[in-house]
């Protein structure tokens, strides 16, 4: 896979069709309450098991804000996207046709990292390159959200690229921004790595800012 902005965008929209079972270790500011790292198993469609460092176990089977009852759900692996010649997805079926989410743990950044479609458009991809994370090939780049960025959950809540563009996704009228969200010092961008085989975000680390921006790391153990 050539490391270009176009291939990065395409890999980010391809994740729902590149894996069905995922075993990984996850770290983020949200997991500090669980000893700093959790281990997770996601079985598509619709099951996530998480074990914390102190041996607490969480099993999630409900999808966040699903549009349909269980019997009517249409899963991504049963819907055909449009593929590019390189095997990546050129165009996905619309959100109104497919239930894309996996069960959520802690917050919507978990959902977004497993299907990072929000990184497939309206984000600038700088210096894309081939690299490795936890012994697996990745596409890695500096990524900057721009106007039109559409996070899975914005408003400086759970977007992958925490910043002004993510805030504006929920508050297009500046006068509606709550006072406690104004005047923040945001990262200049994010160091993002996408696992080539799965499309999952394995690194999303802020560049600059005031040190309070969200971050996440995943080490994939196995994917099928």
PyMOL commands that place a pseudoatom at each C-alpha (Angstrom):
pseudoatom trace, name=CA, resn=UNK, resi=1, chain=A, elem=C, hetatm=0, pos=[0.000, 0.000, 0.000]
pseudoatom trace, name=CA, resn=UNK, resi=2, chain=A, elem=C, hetatm=0, pos=[1.450, 3.347, -1.038]
pseudoatom trace, name=CA, resn=UNK, resi=3, chain=A, elem=C, hetatm=0, pos=[1.641, 5.817, 1.878]
pseudoatom trace, name=CA, resn=UNK, resi=4, chain=A, elem=C, hetatm=0, pos=[-0.403, 8.708, 0.476]
pseudoatom trace, name=CA, resn=UNK, resi=5, chain=A, elem=C, hetatm=0, pos=[-3.128, 10.950, 1.858]
pseudoatom trace, name=CA, resn=UNK, resi=6, chain=A, elem=C, hetatm=0, pos=[-5.596, 9.190, -0.436]
pseudoatom trace, name=CA, resn=UNK, resi=7, chain=A, elem=C, hetatm=0, pos=[-4.675, 5.690, 0.764]
pseudoatom trace, name=CA, resn=UNK, resi=8, chain=A, elem=C, hetatm=0, pos=[-4.806, 6.853, 4.403]
pseudoatom trace, name=CA, resn=UNK, resi=9, chain=A, elem=C, hetatm=0, pos=[-8.340, 8.168, 3.865]
pseudoatom trace, name=CA, resn=UNK, resi=10, chain=A, elem=C, hetatm=0, pos=[-9.359, 4.963, 2.090]
pseudoatom trace, name=CA, resn=UNK, resi=11, chain=A, elem=C, hetatm=0, pos=[-7.940, 2.713, 4.822]
pseudoatom trace, name=CA, resn=UNK, resi=12, chain=A, elem=C, hetatm=0, pos=[-9.816, 4.753, 7.444]
pseudoatom trace, name=CA, resn=UNK, resi=13, chain=A, elem=C, hetatm=0, pos=[-13.149, 4.064, 5.717]
pseudoatom trace, name=CA, resn=UNK, resi=14, chain=A, elem=C, hetatm=0, pos=[-12.393, 0.357, 5.147]
pseudoatom trace, name=CA, resn=UNK, resi=15, chain=A, elem=C, hetatm=0, pos=[-12.268, -1.018, 8.709]
pseudoatom trace, name=CA, resn=UNK, resi=16, chain=A, elem=C, hetatm=0, pos=[-15.772, -2.599, 8.841]
pseudoatom trace, name=CA, resn=UNK, resi=17, chain=A, elem=C, hetatm=0, pos=[-14.805, -4.965, 5.996]
pseudoatom trace, name=CA, resn=UNK, resi=18, chain=A, elem=C, hetatm=0, pos=[-11.247, -5.816, 7.086]
pseudoatom trace, name=CA, resn=UNK, resi=19, chain=A, elem=C, hetatm=0, pos=[-11.900, -7.763, 10.279]
pseudoatom trace, name=CA, resn=UNK, resi=20, chain=A, elem=C, hetatm=0, pos=[-14.564, -9.651, 12.229]
pseudoatom trace, name=CA, resn=UNK, resi=21, chain=A, elem=C, hetatm=0, pos=[-12.623, -10.631, 15.363]
pseudoatom trace, name=CA, resn=UNK, resi=22, chain=A, elem=C, hetatm=0, pos=[-10.097, -8.462, 17.190]
pseudoatom trace, name=CA, resn=UNK, resi=23, chain=A, elem=C, hetatm=0, pos=[-7.961, -9.048, 20.294]
pseudoatom trace, name=CA, resn=UNK, resi=24, chain=A, elem=C, hetatm=0, pos=[-5.974, -6.047, 21.529]
pseudoatom trace, name=CA, resn=UNK, resi=25, chain=A, elem=C, hetatm=0, pos=[-4.546, -4.168, 24.501]
pseudoatom trace, name=CA, resn=UNK, resi=26, chain=A, elem=C, hetatm=0, pos=[-5.825, -0.630, 24.971]
pseudoatom trace, name=CA, resn=UNK, resi=27, chain=A, elem=C, hetatm=0, pos=[-4.470, 2.385, 26.831]
pseudoatom trace, name=CA, resn=UNK, resi=28, chain=A, elem=C, hetatm=0, pos=[-5.970, 5.853, 27.082]
pseudoatom trace, name=CA, resn=UNK, resi=29, chain=A, elem=C, hetatm=0, pos=[-6.731, 8.509, 29.658]
pseudoatom trace, name=CA, resn=UNK, resi=30, chain=A, elem=C, hetatm=0, pos=[-10.053, 6.695, 30.179]
pseudoatom trace, name=CA, resn=UNK, resi=31, chain=A, elem=C, hetatm=0, pos=[-8.330, 3.455, 31.273]
pseudoatom trace, name=CA, resn=UNK, resi=32, chain=A, elem=C, hetatm=0, pos=[-6.282, 4.995, 34.087]
pseudoatom trace, name=CA, resn=UNK, resi=33, chain=A, elem=C, hetatm=0, pos=[-9.120, 4.020, 36.438]
pseudoatom trace, name=CA, resn=UNK, resi=34, chain=A, elem=C, hetatm=0, pos=[-8.593, 0.396, 35.409]
pseudoatom trace, name=CA, resn=UNK, resi=35, chain=A, elem=C, hetatm=0, pos=[-4.879, 0.215, 36.141]
pseudoatom trace, name=CA, resn=UNK, resi=36, chain=A, elem=C, hetatm=0, pos=[-3.675, 1.909, 32.953]
pseudoatom trace, name=CA, resn=UNK, resi=37, chain=A, elem=C, hetatm=0, pos=[-4.386, -0.833, 30.400]
pseudoatom trace, name=CA, resn=UNK, resi=38, chain=A, elem=C, hetatm=0, pos=[-7.258, -3.107, 29.488]
pseudoatom trace, name=CA, resn=UNK, resi=39, chain=A, elem=C, hetatm=0, pos=[-7.355, -6.180, 27.280]
pseudoatom trace, name=CA, resn=UNK, resi=40, chain=A, elem=C, hetatm=0, pos=[-10.256, -6.516, 24.866]
pseudoatom trace, name=CA, resn=UNK, resi=41, chain=A, elem=C, hetatm=0, pos=[-11.884, -8.999, 22.525]
pseudoatom trace, name=CA, resn=UNK, resi=42, chain=A, elem=C, hetatm=0, pos=[-14.376, -7.741, 19.948]
pseudoatom trace, name=CA, resn=UNK, resi=43, chain=A, elem=C, hetatm=0, pos=[-16.461, -10.291, 18.061]
pseudoatom trace, name=CA, resn=UNK, resi=44, chain=A, elem=C, hetatm=0, pos=[-18.519, -8.838, 15.242]
pseudoatom trace, name=CA, resn=UNK, resi=45, chain=A, elem=C, hetatm=0, pos=[-21.376, -8.466, 15.109]
pseudoatom trace, name=CA, resn=UNK, resi=46, chain=A, elem=C, hetatm=0, pos=[-22.224, -7.027, 18.478]
pseudoatom trace, name=CA, resn=UNK, resi=47, chain=A, elem=C, hetatm=0, pos=[-20.069, -8.394, 21.300]
pseudoatom trace, name=CA, resn=UNK, resi=48, chain=A, elem=C, hetatm=0, pos=[-17.167, -6.858, 23.253]
pseudoatom trace, name=CA, resn=UNK, resi=49, chain=A, elem=C, hetatm=0, pos=[-15.386, -8.296, 26.285]
pseudoatom trace, name=CA, resn=UNK, resi=50, chain=A, elem=C, hetatm=0, pos=[-12.940, -6.159, 28.266]
pseudoatom trace, name=CA, resn=UNK, resi=51, chain=A, elem=C, hetatm=0, pos=[-10.711, -7.298, 31.149]
pseudoatom trace, name=CA, resn=UNK, resi=52, chain=A, elem=C, hetatm=0, pos=[-8.928, -4.712, 33.287]
pseudoatom trace, name=CA, resn=UNK, resi=53, chain=A, elem=C, hetatm=0, pos=[-5.505, -4.966, 34.879]
pseudoatom trace, name=CA, resn=UNK, resi=54, chain=A, elem=C, hetatm=0, pos=[-7.164, -5.704, 38.228]
pseudoatom trace, name=CA, resn=UNK, resi=55, chain=A, elem=C, hetatm=0, pos=[-9.172, -8.574, 36.674]
pseudoatom trace, name=CA, resn=UNK, resi=56, chain=A, elem=C, hetatm=0, pos=[-12.529, -6.830, 36.425]
pseudoatom trace, name=CA, resn=UNK, resi=57, chain=A, elem=C, hetatm=0, pos=[-14.515, -8.077, 33.446]
pseudoatom trace, name=CA, resn=UNK, resi=58, chain=A, elem=C, hetatm=0, pos=[-16.991, -6.155, 31.323]
pseudoatom trace, name=CA, resn=UNK, resi=59, chain=A, elem=C, hetatm=0, pos=[-19.130, -7.681, 28.577]
pseudoatom trace, name=CA, resn=UNK, resi=60, chain=A, elem=C, hetatm=0, pos=[-21.004, -5.322, 26.262]
pseudoatom trace, name=CA, resn=UNK, resi=61, chain=A, elem=C, hetatm=0, pos=[-23.516, -6.521, 23.695]
pseudoatom trace, name=CA, resn=UNK, resi=62, chain=A, elem=C, hetatm=0, pos=[-25.756, -3.521, 23.051]
pseudoatom trace, name=CA, resn=UNK, resi=63, chain=A, elem=C, hetatm=0, pos=[-24.896, -1.050, 20.331]
pseudoatom trace, name=CA, resn=UNK, resi=64, chain=A, elem=C, hetatm=0, pos=[-24.862, 2.658, 21.221]
pseudoatom trace, name=CA, resn=UNK, resi=65, chain=A, elem=C, hetatm=0, pos=[-27.911, 4.473, 19.860]
pseudoatom trace, name=CA, resn=UNK, resi=66, chain=A, elem=C, hetatm=0, pos=[-28.717, 1.781, 17.311]
pseudoatom trace, name=CA, resn=UNK, resi=67, chain=A, elem=C, hetatm=0, pos=[-31.253, 2.822, 14.705]
pseudoatom trace, name=CA, resn=UNK, resi=68, chain=A, elem=C, hetatm=0, pos=[-33.058, -0.514, 14.569]
pseudoatom trace, name=CA, resn=UNK, resi=69, chain=A, elem=C, hetatm=0, pos=[-34.232, -3.298, 16.844]
pseudoatom trace, name=CA, resn=UNK, resi=70, chain=A, elem=C, hetatm=0, pos=[-32.019, -6.374, 16.896]
pseudoatom trace, name=CA, resn=UNK, resi=71, chain=A, elem=C, hetatm=0, pos=[-34.061, -8.337, 14.352]
pseudoatom trace, name=CA, resn=UNK, resi=72, chain=A, elem=C, hetatm=0, pos=[-33.845, -5.540, 11.757]
pseudoatom trace, name=CA, resn=UNK, resi=73, chain=A, elem=C, hetatm=0, pos=[-30.161, -4.685, 11.953]
pseudoatom trace, name=CA, resn=UNK, resi=74, chain=A, elem=C, hetatm=0, pos=[-28.073, -4.783, 8.799]
pseudoatom trace, name=CA, resn=UNK, resi=75, chain=A, elem=C, hetatm=0, pos=[-24.413, -5.368, 9.555]
pseudoatom trace, name=CA, resn=UNK, resi=76, chain=A, elem=C, hetatm=0, pos=[-21.532, -4.025, 7.427]
pseudoatom trace, name=CA, resn=UNK, resi=77, chain=A, elem=C, hetatm=0, pos=[-20.267, -7.490, 6.474]
pseudoatom trace, name=CA, resn=UNK, resi=78, chain=A, elem=C, hetatm=0, pos=[-23.653, -8.124, 4.835]
pseudoatom trace, name=CA, resn=UNK, resi=79, chain=A, elem=C, hetatm=0, pos=[-23.538, -4.883, 2.829]
pseudoatom trace, name=CA, resn=UNK, resi=80, chain=A, elem=C, hetatm=0, pos=[-21.329, -4.386, -0.214]
pseudoatom trace, name=CA, resn=UNK, resi=81, chain=A, elem=C, hetatm=0, pos=[-19.196, -1.239, -0.427]
pseudoatom trace, name=CA, resn=UNK, resi=82, chain=A, elem=C, hetatm=0, pos=[-17.572, 0.032, -3.609]
pseudoatom trace, name=CA, resn=UNK, resi=83, chain=A, elem=C, hetatm=0, pos=[-13.946, -1.094, -3.715]
pseudoatom trace, name=CA, resn=UNK, resi=84, chain=A, elem=C, hetatm=0, pos=[-10.906, 0.548, -5.259]
pseudoatom trace, name=CA, resn=UNK, resi=85, chain=A, elem=C, hetatm=0, pos=[-8.427, -1.439, -7.388]
pseudoatom trace, name=CA, resn=UNK, resi=86, chain=A, elem=C, hetatm=0, pos=[-6.119, -1.727, -4.355]
pseudoatom trace, name=CA, resn=UNK, resi=87, chain=A, elem=C, hetatm=0, pos=[-8.830, -3.465, -2.296]
pseudoatom trace, name=CA, resn=UNK, resi=88, chain=A, elem=C, hetatm=0, pos=[-9.624, -0.496, -0.063]
pseudoatom trace, name=CA, resn=UNK, resi=89, chain=A, elem=C, hetatm=0, pos=[-13.115, 0.977, 0.148]
pseudoatom trace, name=CA, resn=UNK, resi=90, chain=A, elem=C, hetatm=0, pos=[-13.934, 3.826, -2.224]
pseudoatom trace, name=CA, resn=UNK, resi=91, chain=A, elem=C, hetatm=0, pos=[-17.504, 4.358, -1.008]
pseudoatom trace, name=CA, resn=UNK, resi=92, chain=A, elem=C, hetatm=0, pos=[-19.413, 2.927, 1.943]
pseudoatom trace, name=CA, resn=UNK, resi=93, chain=A, elem=C, hetatm=0, pos=[-23.134, 2.179, 2.123]
pseudoatom trace, name=CA, resn=UNK, resi=94, chain=A, elem=C, hetatm=0, pos=[-24.880, 5.065, 3.859]
pseudoatom trace, name=CA, resn=UNK, resi=95, chain=A, elem=C, hetatm=0, pos=[-25.341, 5.234, 7.626]
pseudoatom trace, name=CA, resn=UNK, resi=96, chain=A, elem=C, hetatm=0, pos=[-29.066, 4.974, 7.061]
pseudoatom trace, name=CA, resn=UNK, resi=97, chain=A, elem=C, hetatm=0, pos=[-28.599, 1.543, 5.485]
pseudoatom trace, name=CA, resn=UNK, resi=98, chain=A, elem=C, hetatm=0, pos=[-26.071, -0.087, 7.824]
pseudoatom trace, name=CA, resn=UNK, resi=99, chain=A, elem=C, hetatm=0, pos=[-25.517, -0.235, 11.599]
pseudoatom trace, name=CA, resn=UNK, resi=100, chain=A, elem=C, hetatm=0, pos=[-21.758, 0.357, 11.790]
pseudoatom trace, name=CA, resn=UNK, resi=101, chain=A, elem=C, hetatm=0, pos=[-21.123, 0.682, 15.524]
pseudoatom trace, name=CA, resn=UNK, resi=102, chain=A, elem=C, hetatm=0, pos=[-19.498, -1.880, 17.784]
pseudoatom trace, name=CA, resn=UNK, resi=103, chain=A, elem=C, hetatm=0, pos=[-20.485, -2.091, 21.466]
pseudoatom trace, name=CA, resn=UNK, resi=104, chain=A, elem=C, hetatm=0, pos=[-18.980, 0.822, 23.384]
pseudoatom trace, name=CA, resn=UNK, resi=105, chain=A, elem=C, hetatm=0, pos=[-16.604, 0.731, 26.342]
pseudoatom trace, name=CA, resn=UNK, resi=106, chain=A, elem=C, hetatm=0, pos=[-16.282, 3.984, 28.337]
pseudoatom trace, name=CA, resn=UNK, resi=107, chain=A, elem=C, hetatm=0, pos=[-16.973, 6.461, 25.519]
pseudoatom trace, name=CA, resn=UNK, resi=108, chain=A, elem=C, hetatm=0, pos=[-17.482, 6.943, 21.785]
pseudoatom trace, name=CA, resn=UNK, resi=109, chain=A, elem=C, hetatm=0, pos=[-13.762, 7.239, 21.032]
pseudoatom trace, name=CA, resn=UNK, resi=110, chain=A, elem=C, hetatm=0, pos=[-13.766, 3.450, 21.490]
pseudoatom trace, name=CA, resn=UNK, resi=111, chain=A, elem=C, hetatm=0, pos=[-16.335, 3.116, 18.718]
pseudoatom trace, name=CA, resn=UNK, resi=112, chain=A, elem=C, hetatm=0, pos=[-14.457, 5.603, 16.522]
pseudoatom trace, name=CA, resn=UNK, resi=113, chain=A, elem=C, hetatm=0, pos=[-11.065, 3.913, 16.851]
pseudoatom trace, name=CA, resn=UNK, resi=114, chain=A, elem=C, hetatm=0, pos=[-12.529, 0.592, 15.659]
pseudoatom trace, name=CA, resn=UNK, resi=115, chain=A, elem=C, hetatm=0, pos=[-14.175, 2.255, 12.657]
pseudoatom trace, name=CA, resn=UNK, resi=116, chain=A, elem=C, hetatm=0, pos=[-12.295, 5.523, 12.038]
pseudoatom trace, name=CA, resn=UNK, resi=117, chain=A, elem=C, hetatm=0, pos=[-14.429, 6.737, 9.146]
pseudoatom trace, name=CA, resn=UNK, resi=118, chain=A, elem=C, hetatm=0, pos=[-14.161, 10.246, 10.623]
pseudoatom trace, name=CA, resn=UNK, resi=119, chain=A, elem=C, hetatm=0, pos=[-10.527, 10.242, 9.426]
pseudoatom trace, name=CA, resn=UNK, resi=120, chain=A, elem=C, hetatm=0, pos=[-11.528, 9.500, 5.831]
pseudoatom trace, name=CA, resn=UNK, resi=121, chain=A, elem=C, hetatm=0, pos=[-12.520, 13.022, 4.789]
pseudoatom trace, name=CA, resn=UNK, resi=122, chain=A, elem=C, hetatm=0, pos=[-12.047, 16.666, 5.759]
pseudoatom trace, name=CA, resn=UNK, resi=123, chain=A, elem=C, hetatm=0, pos=[-8.786, 15.889, 7.550]
pseudoatom trace, name=CA, resn=UNK, resi=124, chain=A, elem=C, hetatm=0, pos=[-5.337, 16.823, 6.256]
pseudoatom trace, name=CA, resn=UNK, resi=125, chain=A, elem=C, hetatm=0, pos=[-2.833, 13.969, 6.201]
pseudoatom trace, name=CA, resn=UNK, resi=126, chain=A, elem=C, hetatm=0, pos=[0.772, 15.157, 6.362]
pseudoatom trace, name=CA, resn=UNK, resi=127, chain=A, elem=C, hetatm=0, pos=[3.909, 13.074, 5.749]
pseudoatom trace, name=CA, resn=UNK, resi=128, chain=A, elem=C, hetatm=0, pos=[2.185, 9.672, 5.475]
pseudoatom trace, name=CA, resn=UNK, resi=129, chain=A, elem=C, hetatm=0, pos=[4.641, 6.825, 5.839]
pseudoatom trace, name=CA, resn=UNK, resi=130, chain=A, elem=C, hetatm=0, pos=[4.916, 3.097, 6.374]
pseudoatom trace, name=CA, resn=UNK, resi=131, chain=A, elem=C, hetatm=0, pos=[5.849, 2.055, 9.901]
pseudoatom trace, name=CA, resn=UNK, resi=132, chain=A, elem=C, hetatm=0, pos=[5.230, -0.650, 12.517]
pseudoatom trace, name=CA, resn=UNK, resi=133, chain=A, elem=C, hetatm=0, pos=[3.301, -0.669, 15.781]
pseudoatom trace, name=CA, resn=UNK, resi=134, chain=A, elem=C, hetatm=0, pos=[3.498, -3.721, 18.053]
pseudoatom trace, name=CA, resn=UNK, resi=135, chain=A, elem=C, hetatm=0, pos=[5.151, -5.620, 15.201]
pseudoatom trace, name=CA, resn=UNK, resi=136, chain=A, elem=C, hetatm=0, pos=[2.371, -4.914, 12.688]
pseudoatom trace, name=CA, resn=UNK, resi=137, chain=A, elem=C, hetatm=0, pos=[2.480, -2.741, 9.525]
pseudoatom trace, name=CA, resn=UNK, resi=138, chain=A, elem=C, hetatm=0, pos=[0.730, 0.626, 9.819]
pseudoatom trace, name=CA, resn=UNK, resi=139, chain=A, elem=C, hetatm=0, pos=[0.160, 3.797, 7.861]
pseudoatom trace, name=CA, resn=UNK, resi=140, chain=A, elem=C, hetatm=0, pos=[1.295, 6.642, 10.082]
pseudoatom trace, name=CA, resn=UNK, resi=141, chain=A, elem=C, hetatm=0, pos=[0.934, 10.388, 9.585]
pseudoatom trace, name=CA, resn=UNK, resi=142, chain=A, elem=C, hetatm=0, pos=[0.366, 13.754, 11.186]
pseudoatom trace, name=CA, resn=UNK, resi=143, chain=A, elem=C, hetatm=0, pos=[-3.385, 14.360, 10.858]
pseudoatom trace, name=CA, resn=UNK, resi=144, chain=A, elem=C, hetatm=0, pos=[-5.132, 17.711, 11.213]
pseudoatom trace, name=CA, resn=UNK, resi=145, chain=A, elem=C, hetatm=0, pos=[-8.917, 18.122, 11.278]
pseudoatom trace, name=CA, resn=UNK, resi=146, chain=A, elem=C, hetatm=0, pos=[-10.338, 20.801, 9.003]
pseudoatom trace, name=CA, resn=UNK, resi=147, chain=A, elem=C, hetatm=0, pos=[-13.719, 22.413, 8.331]
pseudoatom trace, name=CA, resn=UNK, resi=148, chain=A, elem=C, hetatm=0, pos=[-16.310, 19.711, 7.700]
pseudoatom trace, name=CA, resn=UNK, resi=149, chain=A, elem=C, hetatm=0, pos=[-14.710, 17.190, 10.073]
pseudoatom trace, name=CA, resn=UNK, resi=150, chain=A, elem=C, hetatm=0, pos=[-17.519, 14.878, 11.247]
pseudoatom trace, name=CA, resn=UNK, resi=151, chain=A, elem=C, hetatm=0, pos=[-16.547, 12.934, 14.364]
pseudoatom trace, name=CA, resn=UNK, resi=152, chain=A, elem=C, hetatm=0, pos=[-18.636, 10.072, 15.675]
pseudoatom trace, name=CA, resn=UNK, resi=153, chain=A, elem=C, hetatm=0, pos=[-19.194, 12.189, 18.789]
pseudoatom trace, name=CA, resn=UNK, resi=154, chain=A, elem=C, hetatm=0, pos=[-18.012, 15.804, 18.621]
pseudoatom trace, name=CA, resn=UNK, resi=155, chain=A, elem=C, hetatm=0, pos=[-18.242, 18.922, 20.720]
pseudoatom trace, name=CA, resn=UNK, resi=156, chain=A, elem=C, hetatm=0, pos=[-14.901, 18.144, 22.413]
pseudoatom trace, name=CA, resn=UNK, resi=157, chain=A, elem=C, hetatm=0, pos=[-16.421, 15.003, 23.858]
pseudoatom trace, name=CA, resn=UNK, resi=158, chain=A, elem=C, hetatm=0, pos=[-15.104, 11.875, 22.129]
pseudoatom trace, name=CA, resn=UNK, resi=159, chain=A, elem=C, hetatm=0, pos=[-13.674, 12.877, 18.741]
pseudoatom trace, name=CA, resn=UNK, resi=160, chain=A, elem=C, hetatm=0, pos=[-10.412, 11.231, 17.710]
pseudoatom trace, name=CA, resn=UNK, resi=161, chain=A, elem=C, hetatm=0, pos=[-8.938, 14.608, 16.696]
pseudoatom trace, name=CA, resn=UNK, resi=162, chain=A, elem=C, hetatm=0, pos=[-9.651, 16.830, 19.692]
pseudoatom trace, name=CA, resn=UNK, resi=163, chain=A, elem=C, hetatm=0, pos=[-9.680, 20.451, 18.545]
pseudoatom trace, name=CA, resn=UNK, resi=164, chain=A, elem=C, hetatm=0, pos=[-11.585, 23.406, 17.181]
pseudoatom trace, name=CA, resn=UNK, resi=165, chain=A, elem=C, hetatm=0, pos=[-12.993, 21.492, 14.195]
pseudoatom trace, name=CA, resn=UNK, resi=166, chain=A, elem=C, hetatm=0, pos=[-14.373, 18.811, 16.493]
pseudoatom trace, name=CA, resn=UNK, resi=167, chain=A, elem=C, hetatm=0, pos=[-15.965, 21.444, 18.692]
pseudoatom trace, name=CA, resn=UNK, resi=168, chain=A, elem=C, hetatm=0, pos=[-17.589, 23.129, 15.698]
pseudoatom trace, name=CA, resn=UNK, resi=169, chain=A, elem=C, hetatm=0, pos=[-19.063, 19.807, 14.597]
pseudoatom trace, name=CA, resn=UNK, resi=170, chain=A, elem=C, hetatm=0, pos=[-21.561, 20.196, 17.450]
pseudoatom trace, name=CA, resn=UNK, resi=171, chain=A, elem=C, hetatm=0, pos=[-21.563, 23.982, 17.822]
pseudoatom trace, name=CA, resn=UNK, resi=172, chain=A, elem=C, hetatm=0, pos=[-21.560, 25.603, 14.395]
pseudoatom trace, name=CA, resn=UNK, resi=173, chain=A, elem=C, hetatm=0, pos=[-22.804, 28.810, 16.025]
pseudoatom trace, name=CA, resn=UNK, resi=174, chain=A, elem=C, hetatm=0, pos=[-19.925, 30.125, 18.220]
pseudoatom trace, name=CA, resn=UNK, resi=175, chain=A, elem=C, hetatm=0, pos=[-22.393, 31.855, 20.531]
pseudoatom trace, name=CA, resn=UNK, resi=176, chain=A, elem=C, hetatm=0, pos=[-23.734, 28.447, 21.597]
pseudoatom trace, name=CA, resn=UNK, resi=177, chain=A, elem=C, hetatm=0, pos=[-20.378, 27.120, 22.808]
pseudoatom trace, name=CA, resn=UNK, resi=178, chain=A, elem=C, hetatm=0, pos=[-20.485, 26.699, 26.612]
pseudoatom trace, name=CA, resn=UNK, resi=179, chain=A, elem=C, hetatm=0, pos=[-18.177, 29.032, 28.498]
pseudoatom trace, name=CA, resn=UNK, resi=180, chain=A, elem=C, hetatm=0, pos=[-16.072, 26.180, 29.903]
pseudoatom trace, name=CA, resn=UNK, resi=181, chain=A, elem=C, hetatm=0, pos=[-15.200, 25.018, 26.363]
pseudoatom trace, name=CA, resn=UNK, resi=182, chain=A, elem=C, hetatm=0, pos=[-13.921, 28.379, 25.156]
pseudoatom trace, name=CA, resn=UNK, resi=183, chain=A, elem=C, hetatm=0, pos=[-10.303, 29.478, 25.023]
pseudoatom trace, name=CA, resn=UNK, resi=184, chain=A, elem=C, hetatm=0, pos=[-8.809, 25.984, 25.025]
pseudoatom trace, name=CA, resn=UNK, resi=185, chain=A, elem=C, hetatm=0, pos=[-5.274, 25.384, 23.794]
pseudoatom trace, name=CA, resn=UNK, resi=186, chain=A, elem=C, hetatm=0, pos=[-5.623, 22.583, 21.260]
pseudoatom trace, name=CA, resn=UNK, resi=187, chain=A, elem=C, hetatm=0, pos=[-3.005, 20.264, 19.770]
pseudoatom trace, name=CA, resn=UNK, resi=188, chain=A, elem=C, hetatm=0, pos=[-1.553, 21.353, 16.424]
pseudoatom trace, name=CA, resn=UNK, resi=189, chain=A, elem=C, hetatm=0, pos=[-2.502, 17.922, 15.082]
pseudoatom trace, name=CA, resn=UNK, resi=190, chain=A, elem=C, hetatm=0, pos=[-2.361, 14.258, 15.951]
pseudoatom trace, name=CA, resn=UNK, resi=191, chain=A, elem=C, hetatm=0, pos=[0.179, 11.510, 15.318]
pseudoatom trace, name=CA, resn=UNK, resi=192, chain=A, elem=C, hetatm=0, pos=[-2.131, 8.795, 13.987]
pseudoatom trace, name=CA, resn=UNK, resi=193, chain=A, elem=C, hetatm=0, pos=[-1.301, 5.230, 12.979]
pseudoatom trace, name=CA, resn=UNK, resi=194, chain=A, elem=C, hetatm=0, pos=[-3.795, 2.949, 11.218]
pseudoatom trace, name=CA, resn=UNK, resi=195, chain=A, elem=C, hetatm=0, pos=[-3.205, -0.789, 11.274]
pseudoatom trace, name=CA, resn=UNK, resi=196, chain=A, elem=C, hetatm=0, pos=[-2.923, -1.832, 7.623]
pseudoatom trace, name=CA, resn=UNK, resi=197, chain=A, elem=C, hetatm=0, pos=[-4.637, -5.210, 7.975]
pseudoatom trace, name=CA, resn=UNK, resi=198, chain=A, elem=C, hetatm=0, pos=[-7.675, -3.953, 9.927]
pseudoatom trace, name=CA, resn=UNK, resi=199, chain=A, elem=C, hetatm=0, pos=[-7.912, -0.166, 9.475]
pseudoatom trace, name=CA, resn=UNK, resi=200, chain=A, elem=C, hetatm=0, pos=[-8.147, 0.228, 13.263]
pseudoatom trace, name=CA, resn=UNK, resi=201, chain=A, elem=C, hetatm=0, pos=[-6.504, 3.227, 14.949]
pseudoatom trace, name=CA, resn=UNK, resi=202, chain=A, elem=C, hetatm=0, pos=[-3.537, 1.920, 16.924]
pseudoatom trace, name=CA, resn=UNK, resi=203, chain=A, elem=C, hetatm=0, pos=[-1.988, 5.271, 17.839]
pseudoatom trace, name=CA, resn=UNK, resi=204, chain=A, elem=C, hetatm=0, pos=[-3.700, 8.658, 18.207]
pseudoatom trace, name=CA, resn=UNK, resi=205, chain=A, elem=C, hetatm=0, pos=[-1.355, 10.992, 20.086]
pseudoatom trace, name=CA, resn=UNK, resi=206, chain=A, elem=C, hetatm=0, pos=[-1.667, 14.777, 20.370]
pseudoatom trace, name=CA, resn=UNK, resi=207, chain=A, elem=C, hetatm=0, pos=[1.068, 16.996, 18.955]
pseudoatom trace, name=CA, resn=UNK, resi=208, chain=A, elem=C, hetatm=0, pos=[1.469, 20.136, 21.044]
pseudoatom trace, name=CA, resn=UNK, resi=209, chain=A, elem=C, hetatm=0, pos=[-1.365, 21.705, 23.010]
pseudoatom trace, name=CA, resn=UNK, resi=210, chain=A, elem=C, hetatm=0, pos=[-1.538, 22.071, 26.770]
pseudoatom trace, name=CA, resn=UNK, resi=211, chain=A, elem=C, hetatm=0, pos=[-1.069, 18.396, 27.652]
pseudoatom trace, name=CA, resn=UNK, resi=212, chain=A, elem=C, hetatm=0, pos=[-4.714, 17.770, 28.477]
pseudoatom trace, name=CA, resn=UNK, resi=213, chain=A, elem=C, hetatm=0, pos=[-5.912, 16.459, 25.117]
pseudoatom trace, name=CA, resn=UNK, resi=214, chain=A, elem=C, hetatm=0, pos=[-7.257, 12.902, 24.852]
pseudoatom trace, name=CA, resn=UNK, resi=215, chain=A, elem=C, hetatm=0, pos=[-5.005, 10.181, 23.450]
pseudoatom trace, name=CA, resn=UNK, resi=216, chain=A, elem=C, hetatm=0, pos=[-5.166, 6.440, 22.859]
pseudoatom trace, name=CA, resn=UNK, resi=217, chain=A, elem=C, hetatm=0, pos=[-2.941, 3.488, 22.039]
pseudoatom trace, name=CA, resn=UNK, resi=218, chain=A, elem=C, hetatm=0, pos=[-3.863, -0.018, 20.893]
pseudoatom trace, name=CA, resn=UNK, resi=219, chain=A, elem=C, hetatm=0, pos=[-1.548, -2.993, 20.513]
pseudoatom trace, name=CA, resn=UNK, resi=220, chain=A, elem=C, hetatm=0, pos=[-3.237, -5.623, 18.360]
pseudoatom trace, name=CA, resn=UNK, resi=221, chain=A, elem=C, hetatm=0, pos=[-2.596, -9.202, 19.470]
pseudoatom trace, name=CA, resn=UNK, resi=222, chain=A, elem=C, hetatm=0, pos=[-4.711, -10.957, 16.837]
pseudoatom trace, name=CA, resn=UNK, resi=223, chain=A, elem=C, hetatm=0, pos=[-7.204, -10.046, 14.134]
pseudoatom trace, name=CA, resn=UNK, resi=224, chain=A, elem=C, hetatm=0, pos=[-9.328, -12.184, 11.814]
for i in range(1, 224): cmd.bond("trace and resi %d" % i, "trace and resi %d" % (i + 1))
show_as sticks, trace
zoom trace
